[in-house]
């Protein structure tokens, strides 16, 4: 009888330790480590006469390391690495000449199919993260704010009309860029906003009709988070 009681106590102790270990492991959960997003790209600070056309959009995706700062793990820092594609349709035509790039505002009488600027960027988001998550709740409110750094690995100006097709690497695009970022929402789909603090072009870029070109992109869209 004593042997059975001893085994019962031993079994209960082992089971209790296992439950405590499971709880500890469960409390070490991480959130929102992969992301995908799509945005509508708005050009701010346009020179007079420059207008957007068609649908300028962006695509992004990447991985973020979640670093909780408190015991509840609902307050954290996120450090990420991702890749993004962005295009900007406008009537600002870029012409490649022997003396460098020339910028011309196309008037309404000019007929063309597409005139855009493409950019391919390696991005590094840095976020302060607050959320209402728990170890067992996968649907929660979140507010993630911070900065996004970027390095342009490729950029092209493209013009297509019925009689011509022009495409070349635009060397006037600023390589290093940075801006403010805000993501908020509930569950999987959330609102994403990014405002560039840096000019899309280099500071010494040619002017158009006497005005400097200081495009500042504003991107608004949705972002999907995946564990």
C-alpha positions as CSV (number, residue, x, y, z in Angstrom):
1,X,0.0,0.0,0.0
2,X,2.8,2.4,0.9
3,X,4.5,1.6,-2.4
4,X,1.3,2.5,-4.4
5,X,1.0,5.8,-2.4
6,X,4.6,6.6,-3.1
7,X,4.1,6.0,-6.9
8,X,0.9,8.1,-6.8
9,X,2.7,11.0,-5.2
10,X,5.7,10.6,-7.6
11,X,3.4,10.5,-10.6
12,X,1.4,13.6,-9.4
13,X,4.7,15.5,-8.8
14,X,6.0,14.6,-12.3
15,X,2.6,15.6,-13.9
16,X,2.6,18.9,-12.0
17,X,6.1,19.7,-13.1
18,X,5.2,18.9,-16.7
19,X,2.2,21.3,-16.5
20,X,4.3,24.1,-15.0
21,X,6.9,23.5,-17.8
22,X,4.1,23.7,-20.5
23,X,2.8,26.9,-19.0
24,X,6.3,28.4,-19.0
25,X,6.9,27.4,-22.6
26,X,3.4,28.7,-23.5
27,X,4.3,32.1,-22.0
28,X,7.2,32.4,-24.3
29,X,5.1,33.0,-27.4
30,X,6.1,35.4,-30.1
31,X,3.8,37.4,-32.4
32,X,3.7,38.7,-36.0
33,X,7.0,37.5,-37.3
34,X,6.2,37.4,-41.1
35,X,4.4,40.2,-43.0
36,X,3.0,40.8,-46.5
37,X,1.4,44.1,-47.7
38,X,0.1,46.1,-50.5
39,X,-0.2,49.9,-50.7
40,X,-1.5,52.8,-52.7
41,X,1.4,55.2,-53.3
42,X,0.8,58.9,-53.2
43,X,3.3,61.5,-54.3
44,X,3.6,64.6,-52.1
45,X,5.5,67.8,-52.8
46,X,5.0,67.6,-56.5
47,X,6.2,70.6,-58.7
48,X,3.5,72.6,-60.4
49,X,2.0,70.8,-63.3
50,X,3.0,67.3,-62.2
51,X,0.1,65.0,-61.6
52,X,-0.3,61.3,-60.8
53,X,-2.0,58.9,-63.2
54,X,-3.0,55.3,-63.3
55,X,-2.8,53.3,-60.1
56,X,0.6,53.7,-58.3
57,X,1.1,50.8,-55.9
58,X,3.6,48.9,-53.8
59,X,4.2,45.4,-52.6
60,X,6.2,44.4,-49.5
61,X,7.1,41.3,-47.5
62,X,9.6,40.2,-44.9
63,X,10.5,38.9,-41.5
64,X,10.4,40.7,-38.1
65,X,12.1,39.4,-35.0
66,X,9.7,40.0,-32.1
67,X,11.5,41.0,-28.8
68,X,9.1,41.2,-25.9
69,X,9.9,43.8,-23.2
70,X,7.5,42.7,-20.4
71,X,6.4,39.5,-18.7
72,X,2.9,39.6,-20.3
73,X,4.7,39.9,-23.7
74,X,2.2,42.4,-25.1
75,X,4.8,45.2,-25.3
76,X,7.8,44.6,-27.6
77,X,10.3,45.8,-30.1
78,X,10.3,44.5,-33.6
79,X,13.4,44.4,-35.8
80,X,12.9,43.3,-39.4
81,X,14.3,42.7,-42.8
82,X,12.2,42.8,-46.0
83,X,11.9,43.6,-49.7
84,X,9.6,46.0,-51.4
85,X,8.6,47.0,-54.9
86,X,7.0,50.4,-55.5
87,X,6.0,52.3,-58.6
88,X,4.9,55.9,-59.2
89,X,2.8,56.8,-62.3
90,X,2.9,60.5,-63.3
91,X,3.2,62.9,-66.2
92,X,6.8,63.6,-65.3
93,X,8.8,62.3,-68.2
94,X,12.5,61.4,-67.8
95,X,14.7,61.6,-70.9
96,X,18.2,60.2,-71.0
97,X,20.6,62.5,-72.8
98,X,24.4,62.8,-73.2
99,X,24.4,65.5,-70.5
100,X,22.4,63.4,-68.0
101,X,18.8,63.0,-67.2
102,X,16.3,65.6,-68.3
103,X,12.8,66.0,-66.7
104,X,9.8,67.2,-68.7
105,X,6.2,67.7,-67.6
106,X,4.0,66.1,-70.2
107,X,0.9,68.2,-71.1
108,X,-2.6,66.9,-71.7
109,X,-2.1,66.9,-75.4
110,X,0.7,64.3,-75.2
111,X,-0.6,60.8,-75.9
112,X,1.1,57.9,-74.0
113,X,0.2,54.6,-72.4
114,X,2.4,54.5,-69.4
115,X,5.0,56.7,-67.7
116,X,6.3,55.5,-64.4
117,X,9.2,55.1,-62.0
118,X,9.9,51.7,-60.5
119,X,12.0,51.1,-57.4
120,X,13.2,47.9,-55.7
121,X,14.2,48.3,-52.0
122,X,15.7,46.3,-49.2
123,X,13.9,47.5,-46.1
124,X,14.5,47.4,-42.4
125,X,11.4,48.1,-40.2
126,X,12.0,49.1,-36.6
127,X,8.8,49.0,-34.5
128,X,7.6,49.7,-31.0
129,X,4.8,47.1,-30.6
130,X,1.7,47.1,-28.3
131,X,-1.0,44.5,-28.5
132,X,-3.8,42.8,-26.5
133,X,-2.5,39.3,-27.2
134,X,-2.4,36.3,-24.8
135,X,-0.8,32.8,-25.2
136,X,-4.1,31.4,-26.4
137,X,-5.7,34.4,-28.2
138,X,-4.7,34.7,-31.9
139,X,-7.1,37.5,-32.7
140,X,-6.2,40.8,-30.9
141,X,-5.8,44.5,-31.3
142,X,-2.3,45.9,-32.2
143,X,-0.6,49.2,-32.7
144,X,2.9,49.1,-34.1
145,X,4.7,52.4,-34.7
146,X,8.3,53.2,-35.7
147,X,10.6,53.8,-38.6
148,X,11.5,52.0,-41.8
149,X,14.9,52.3,-43.4
150,X,15.5,51.4,-47.0
151,X,18.2,50.9,-49.5
152,X,17.4,51.0,-53.2
153,X,18.9,48.1,-55.1
154,X,17.3,49.0,-58.5
155,X,15.2,51.8,-60.1
156,X,14.0,52.3,-63.6
157,X,12.1,55.0,-65.5
158,X,9.7,53.6,-68.1
159,X,7.8,55.4,-70.8
160,X,5.5,53.6,-73.3
161,X,3.5,55.2,-76.2
162,X,2.2,54.0,-79.5
163,X,5.5,55.0,-81.2
164,X,8.2,54.7,-78.5
165,X,9.2,52.5,-75.6
166,X,11.9,53.9,-73.3
167,X,13.3,52.1,-70.2
168,X,16.6,52.8,-68.3
169,X,18.2,52.8,-64.9
170,X,17.4,56.1,-63.2
171,X,20.6,57.1,-61.4
172,X,18.9,60.2,-59.8
173,X,17.0,58.0,-57.3
174,X,18.3,58.3,-53.8
175,X,19.8,55.0,-52.6
176,X,19.2,55.4,-48.9
177,X,15.8,56.4,-47.6
178,X,13.9,56.5,-44.4
179,X,10.5,57.4,-43.0
180,X,7.8,57.0,-40.3
181,X,5.5,54.0,-40.2
182,X,2.3,53.0,-38.4
183,X,0.5,49.7,-38.5
184,X,-2.8,49.2,-36.5
185,X,-5.8,47.0,-36.6
186,X,-7.4,43.8,-35.4
187,X,-6.6,40.1,-36.2
188,X,-4.8,39.3,-39.5
189,X,-5.6,42.3,-41.7
190,X,-4.3,45.7,-40.6
191,X,-3.9,49.3,-41.9
192,X,-0.4,50.3,-42.9
193,X,0.8,53.8,-43.4
194,X,4.3,55.1,-44.3
195,X,5.5,58.7,-44.8
196,X,8.9,59.3,-46.3
197,X,11.1,61.8,-44.5
198,X,13.7,61.6,-47.3
199,X,13.3,62.8,-50.9
200,X,12.7,60.2,-53.5
201,X,15.4,61.8,-55.7
202,X,19.0,62.9,-54.9
203,X,19.3,66.5,-53.6
204,X,21.2,67.5,-56.8
205,X,18.6,66.2,-59.2
206,X,17.7,68.5,-62.1
207,X,14.9,70.9,-61.8
208,X,11.7,70.9,-63.9
209,X,10.4,74.2,-65.1
210,X,12.5,76.1,-62.5
211,X,11.3,73.9,-59.5
212,X,13.3,71.3,-57.7
213,X,11.9,67.8,-57.7
214,X,11.3,66.8,-54.0
215,X,8.9,63.9,-54.2
216,X,7.9,62.6,-50.8
217,X,6.0,59.3,-51.0
218,X,3.0,58.6,-48.8
219,X,2.0,54.9,-48.8
220,X,-1.3,53.7,-47.4
221,X,-2.6,50.2,-47.6
222,X,-3.1,46.9,-45.7
223,X,-0.6,44.6,-44.1
224,X,-1.1,40.9,-43.2
225,X,0.8,39.4,-40.2
226,X,1.7,35.7,-40.0
227,X,3.2,33.9,-37.0
